[in-house]
Amino acid sequence: MRVSARFTASALALALATLTAAGCAPSTSADDSNEDKKSGTLRVWLFKEVNNKPKKQVMDDAIRAYEKKHDDVTVEVQYIPVDSRAEKMKGALNDPESAPDVIEFGNTDTAGYVKDGGLADITQEFESWGATKDTDPTARESATVDGKIYGAPLFVGVRALYYRTDVFDDLGLKVPKTLDEVAETARKIRDQRPELYGLAVGGTYTYGAMPYIWAHGGDLAEQKDGAWSSTIDSESSRAGVKAYTDLFGERNCPASTCAQMGGNENVEAFTNGKAGMVIGGDFNRQAVEDSQVKGEYDVVPLPGTSEGEIAPAFAGGNNLGVMKSTSHRTLAVDLVKQLAGKKTQWRLFEAMGFLPTFGDVRERAADEAPYVQPFVETLEAGTEFVPVSPAWAKIDAGMVLQTMFQQVASGKKDVDEATAEAARKMDEAFAQ
């Protein structure tokens, strides 16, 4: 059986954790709790946001509602930095007594946490939860490994094309309808407004570059008979790499500066009024709204290679799961339902702009907040993901793709040489 690393909204298998990149995975199977206490204290780990106050208020309200329904139960929440999640999880796996009962985790962490014995299989409870009939397939699969469900989706995030309406109006430009038109428009902006990048791009902005690979019919890797191998050096993938790296240069985004830039730097260039366009996420919108370009921008789906197509986007987002070591399984599952339920997701959208994972709630969001529509359209057009392999953590940490893009952008290697080297490094990681 041959399985590609590409996924549509109805078939997205997500992924691995940075945890396994650090060395041997800890084992907790011997310490898994067989208890299911119906009272006591539940410990919860949630990610700390840059502006965490609105999220905390929403979650505090949801927890108060939960505690009213559960006598003799107290919920303690700890907000942990996203960047330290691997270290925190490793400690929890090595010492189950210190582990939380409920945990928020990135969807790229799912398979790795499952492999290391951290997450409980809650398939039965998830399937019997009435609200999940409205969970979109992409979100559902983000918590699924080998057909079993290990969490409830909390929110989803994708990227689209932000552009400066004032710049487009001044220069008489039309919104691009293909990736070629994006490049052409970017160069027109740079030619006529040399103080601007036409389209901000970055040598380390892999999530901004991946849609180019997928839109050209390429992929990062494929799975055959259970084994992964890189396809970044395929003809289609190379076409996508070339299309993206061709955007580095004096007529758009000089490699001397842009080859070192990542996604945050790209968005900052746009918010600081230094770029005519940028590939940014729904989660970046508030930063744009708070910037000097407020009221002078719009967002559309990033187009594909042909008019009418949308370039596949990476499907990000977070889930909530129950730790396998919990001694309060039933209570923990109920708490997950409370924190990831429709009411909480709606309030998180209002407070933080997080896209809901329930189709009906997301439709309401699009109706009441039109700015959501380009991102919803992108989700509905089909999203993609990275290889579902523990090796991906090592590939990503080793900057394999980032180095590839930088080498081509800076002229140190051509596309064929750089992709061949990247493929070799990826295959070495897959083979370990």
C-alpha positions in Angstrom: 0.0 0.0 0.0 1.3 3.4 -1.0 0.3 6.4 1.1 1.2 10.0 0.3 2.0 12.7 2.9 -0.7 14.8 1.2 -4.1 14.9 2.8 -7.5 16.5 2.0 -10.0 17.9 4.5 -11.5 14.5 4.8 -8.3 12.6 5.2 -5.7 14.4 7.2 -3.5 12.2 9.4 -1.5 14.2 11.8 1.6 13.8 13.3 4.5 13.6 15.6 6.1 15.3 18.5 9.3 17.2 19.0 9.5 15.1 22.0 11.0 12.1 20.3 13.7 14.1 18.7 15.5 14.5 22.0 16.4 10.9 22.3 14.8 7.7 23.5 11.1 8.0 24.2 10.1 7.5 27.8 7.7 4.8 28.6 4.7 5.1 30.9 2.8 1.9 30.1 3.7 0.3 33.4 2.5 3.3 35.3 -0.8 3.8 33.5 -3.6 4.2 36.1 -6.4 1.7 36.4 -8.3 4.0 38.8 -11.2 6.2 37.8 -11.9 8.4 40.8 -15.1 10.4 40.7 -13.9 13.3 43.0 -10.7 15.1 43.7 -8.5 17.6 41.9 -8.0 17.6 38.1 -4.8 19.2 36.8 -4.9 20.9 33.4 -2.0 22.2 31.2 -3.0 24.8 28.6 -0.7 26.8 26.3 0.1 30.3 27.3 -0.7 32.8 24.6 1.1 36.1 23.9 -1.9 37.9 25.3 -3.3 35.2 27.6 -5.8 37.2 29.6 -8.8 36.7 27.1 -8.1 32.9 26.8 -7.8 32.6 30.6 -11.1 34.4 31.1 -12.9 32.0 28.7 -11.4 28.9 30.2 -12.1 30.1 33.8 -15.7 30.5 32.9 -15.9 27.1 31.3 -14.2 25.5 34.4 -16.6 27.2 36.8 -19.5 25.8 34.8 -17.9 22.3 34.9 -17.3 22.5 38.7 -20.9 23.4 39.3 -21.9 20.2 37.5 -19.4 18.1 39.4 -19.5 18.1 43.2 -16.3 17.5 45.1 -14.2 18.3 42.0 -11.6 21.1 41.8 -9.8 22.0 38.6 -6.3 23.5 38.7 -4.9 25.1 35.5 -1.3 25.7 34.6 -0.5 27.8 31.5 2.7 26.6 30.0 4.9 28.2 27.3 4.5 26.5 23.9 8.2 26.4 23.4 8.8 24.4 26.6 6.0 21.8 25.9 8.4 19.0 24.9 10.4 19.3 28.1 7.2 19.5 30.2 5.7 16.5 28.5 8.9 14.5 28.8 8.9 15.1 32.6 5.2 14.1 32.8 5.9 10.8 30.9 8.9 10.0 33.2 6.9 10.9 36.3 3.2 10.2 35.9 2.6 11.5 39.5 3.4 15.0 38.2 1.5 14.7 35.0 -1.7 16.6 34.3 -5.1 14.9 33.7 -5.9 17.0 30.7 -3.4 18.6 28.3 -3.5 21.0 25.3 -1.2 19.9 22.5 -0.4 21.0 19.0 -1.8 18.8 16.3 1.7 18.0 15.0 2.4 16.5 18.5 -0.4 13.9 18.4 1.3 10.8 17.0 4.5 11.3 18.9 2.6 11.6 22.2 0.6 8.5 21.3 3.8 6.6 20.4 5.3 7.5 23.8 2.3 6.4 25.7 1.2 9.8 26.8 -2.4 10.1 25.5 -5.4 8.0 26.3 -7.6 6.5 23.6 -11.0 8.2 24.0 -12.5 6.9 20.8 -15.6 5.5 22.4 -16.3 8.7 24.4 -15.7 10.9 21.4 -18.0 8.9 19.1 -20.8 9.0 21.7 -20.5 12.8 22.2 -23.4 14.3 20.2 -21.5 17.5 19.3 -18.9 15.6 17.2 -21.4 15.1 14.4 -20.5 18.7 13.5 -16.7 18.3 13.8 -15.1 18.8 10.4 -13.1 15.9 9.0 -9.8 17.8 9.1 -10.2 18.6 12.8 -11.3 15.1 13.6 -8.3 13.5 11.9 -6.0 15.9 13.7 -6.6 13.9 16.9 -6.6 10.5 15.1 -3.7 7.9 15.0 -4.2 4.5 13.4 -8.0 4.9 13.5 -8.1 5.7 17.2 -9.0 9.1 18.6 -6.8 10.7 21.2 -8.3 14.1 21.8 -10.9 16.7 21.0 -10.0 19.4 18.5 -9.9 22.9 20.1 -9.2 25.1 17.1 -7.7 25.0 13.6 -5.5 27.5 11.8 -4.5 28.0 8.1 -2.8 30.7 6.1 -4.0 32.9 3.2 -2.8 35.9 1.2 -2.9 39.3 2.9 -2.5 42.3 0.6 -2.4 46.1 0.9 -5.5 47.5 -0.7 -4.0 51.1 -0.7 -0.9 49.9 -2.6 -3.0 48.0 -5.1 -5.3 51.0 -5.6 -2.4 53.4 -6.0 -0.7 51.2 -8.6 -3.8 50.0 -10.4 -3.2 46.3 -9.5 -5.7 43.5 -9.5 -5.9 40.8 -7.0 -3.8 37.9 -8.3 -5.7 34.7 -9.3 -2.8 32.3 -9.8 0.6 31.8 -8.2 2.2 33.2 -11.4 0.1 36.3 -11.0 1.2 36.6 -7.4 4.8 36.6 -8.5 4.1 39.1 -11.3 2.2 41.4 -9.0 4.9 41.2 -6.4 7.5 42.4 -8.9 5.3 45.2 -10.1 5.0 46.4 -6.5 8.7 46.2 -6.0 9.5 48.0 -9.3 7.2 50.9 -8.6 7.6 51.0 -4.8 11.2 49.9 -4.2 10.9 50.6 -0.5 8.5 47.6 -0.3 8.9 43.9 -0.7 6.3 42.9 -3.2 5.5 39.6 -1.4 7.4 39.0 1.8 9.0 35.6 1.7 11.4 33.8 4.0 14.0 31.1 3.7 13.0 29.6 7.0 9.2 30.1 6.4 8.4 26.5 5.6 4.7 26.9 6.2 4.6 29.7 3.7 6.6 27.7 1.1 4.8 24.4 1.4 1.7 25.5 -0.4 3.9 26.2 -3.5 5.1 22.6 -3.4 1.6 21.1 -2.9 0.0 23.5 -5.5 2.4 22.2 -8.1 1.5 18.6 -7.4 4.5 17.8 -5.3 4.9 16.5 -1.8 7.4 16.2 1.0 7.4 12.4 1.3 5.4 9.3 0.7 4.7 6.1 2.6 4.9 2.6 1.0 4.5 -0.6 3.0 4.9 1.3 6.2 8.1 3.0 5.3 8.5 6.7 4.5 10.8 8.2 1.8 11.3 11.7 0.6 9.7 13.0 -2.6 11.0 16.6 -2.2 13.3 15.9 -5.2 10.4 14.8 -7.5 9.8 16.8 -10.6 6.6 18.3 -9.3 8.1 19.1 -5.9 11.1 20.8 -7.6 8.7 22.9 -9.6 7.1 24.2 -6.4 10.5 24.8 -4.8 11.6 26.8 -7.9 8.4 28.8 -7.9 8.9 29.9 -4.3 12.6 30.5 -4.4 12.2 32.6 -7.6 10.6 35.1 -5.4 13.9 35.9 -3.7 15.7 38.6 -5.5 16.1 42.4 -6.0 12.7 42.6 -7.9 10.8 41.3 -4.9 12.5 40.3 -1.6 16.3 40.4 -1.7 17.9 37.1 -0.7 20.5 39.0 1.4 17.7 39.8 3.8 14.8 37.6 3.1 16.7 34.2 3.0 17.1 34.5 6.8 13.5 35.5 7.5 10.8 33.3 8.9 7.0 33.5 9.2 7.0 36.0 12.1 9.5 38.3 10.3 7.3 38.1 7.1 4.2 39.2 9.0 6.1 41.9 10.8 7.3 43.3 7.5 3.7 43.5 6.4 2.4 45.1 9.7 5.3 47.6 9.6 4.2 48.7 6.1 7.2 47.2 4.4 5.5 44.7 2.2 2.7 44.7 -0.3 1.6 41.1 0.3 2.3 38.3 2.8 1.2 34.8 3.4 -0.2 34.9 6.9 -2.6 33.0 9.2 -6.0 33.7 10.6 -4.1 33.8 13.9 -2.0 36.8 12.5 -5.0 38.9 11.8 -5.2 40.7 15.2 -1.5 41.7 14.9 -2.4 43.2 11.5 -5.4 44.9 12.9 -3.3 46.4 15.6 -0.7 47.7 13.1 -0.2 50.8 10.9 -1.9 49.0 8.0 -5.2 48.6 9.7 -8.0 49.5 7.3 -5.7 49.3 4.3 -5.5 45.5 3.7 -7.7 42.6 2.7 -7.3 38.8 2.6 -8.0 36.2 -0.1 -7.1 32.5 -0.3 -3.7 32.0 -1.8 -4.4 31.0 -5.4 -3.2 27.8 -7.0 -1.4 27.3 -10.3 -4.6 27.7 -12.3 -7.4 30.3 -12.0 -10.1 29.2 -9.7 -7.8 26.9 -7.6 -6.7 27.5 -4.0 -3.2 26.4 -3.0 -3.4 23.7 -0.4 -2.4 25.1 3.0 -0.8 23.5 6.0 -3.5 22.7 8.6 -2.4 23.7 12.0 -4.3 23.9 15.3 -4.5 22.5 18.8 -6.3 19.7 20.5 -7.2 18.7 24.1 -6.5 15.2 25.3 -6.6 13.0 28.4 -3.3 11.7 29.8 -3.1 7.9 29.9 -1.8 8.1 33.5 -4.9 9.9 34.8 -6.7 8.4 37.8 -9.8 10.5 36.9 -10.5 9.3 33.4 -14.3 9.9 33.3 -14.0 13.3 34.9 -11.1 14.2 32.6 -13.1 13.3 29.5 -16.0 15.3 30.7 -13.7 18.3 31.2 -12.3 18.0 27.7 -15.9 18.1 26.4 -16.5 21.3 28.4 -13.3 23.0 27.4 -13.5 22.0 23.7 -17.3 22.2 23.4 -19.2 24.5 21.0 -19.8 27.2 23.6 -16.2 27.5 24.6 -15.0 27.4 21.0 -17.3 30.2 20.1 -16.1 32.3 23.0 -12.5 31.6 22.1 -13.2 32.8 18.6 -14.7 36.0 20.0 -11.8 36.5 22.4 -8.8 35.2 20.5 -9.9 34.8 16.9 -9.3 31.0 17.0 -11.2 29.2 14.2 -13.7 26.8 15.6 -13.5 23.1 14.6 -17.2 22.6 14.6 -18.6 23.3 11.1 -21.8 25.0 12.4 -19.9 27.2 14.8 -17.4 28.1 12.1 -20.3 29.0 9.7 -21.6 31.3 12.4 -18.2 32.9 12.8 -18.0 33.5 9.0 -21.4 35.0 9.0 -20.7 37.3 11.9 -17.1 38.1 11.0 -16.6 38.2 7.3 -12.8 38.4 7.6 -12.9 34.7 8.5 -14.3 33.7 5.0 -10.9 33.4 3.1 -9.6 31.0 5.7 -12.8 29.0 5.8 -12.6 28.7 2.0 -9.0 27.6 2.2 -10.0 24.9 4.7 -12.8 23.7 2.6 -10.6 23.5 -0.5 -8.4 20.9 1.1 -5.5 21.1 3.4 -2.1 19.2 3.7 0.3 18.0 6.3 3.8 16.7 7.0 4.8 13.0 7.1 3.3 11.1 10.0 6.6 9.8 11.2 8.6 10.4 14.4 11.5 11.3 12.0 9.7 14.5 11.1 10.7 16.1 14.4 14.4 15.5 13.6 14.0 16.7 10.0 12.3 19.9 11.2 14.8 20.5 14.1 17.6 19.8 11.7 16.4 22.7 9.4 16.5 20.3 6.4 13.9 22.1 4.3 14.9 25.6 5.6 18.4 25.0 4.5 17.2 23.8 1.1 15.2 27.0 0.5 18.1 29.1 1.7 20.6 27.4 -0.5 18.6 28.0 -3.6 17.5 31.5 -2.6 21.1 32.6 -2.0 22.4 31.0 -5.2 24.6 28.5 -3.4 22.9 25.5 -5.1 20.4 25.1 -7.8 17.0 23.5 -7.2 18.1 20.0 -8.3 21.2 20.0 -6.1 19.4 21.4 -3.0 16.4 19.1 -3.3 18.6 16.1 -3.8 20.5 16.9 -0.7 17.4 17.5 1.3 15.9 14.2 0.1 19.0 12.4 1.2 18.9 13.9 4.7 15.2 13.2 5.0 15.6 9.5 4.0 18.5 9.2 6.5 16.1 10.4 9.2 13.3 8.1 8.1 15.6 5.1 8.1 16.6 5.6 11.8 
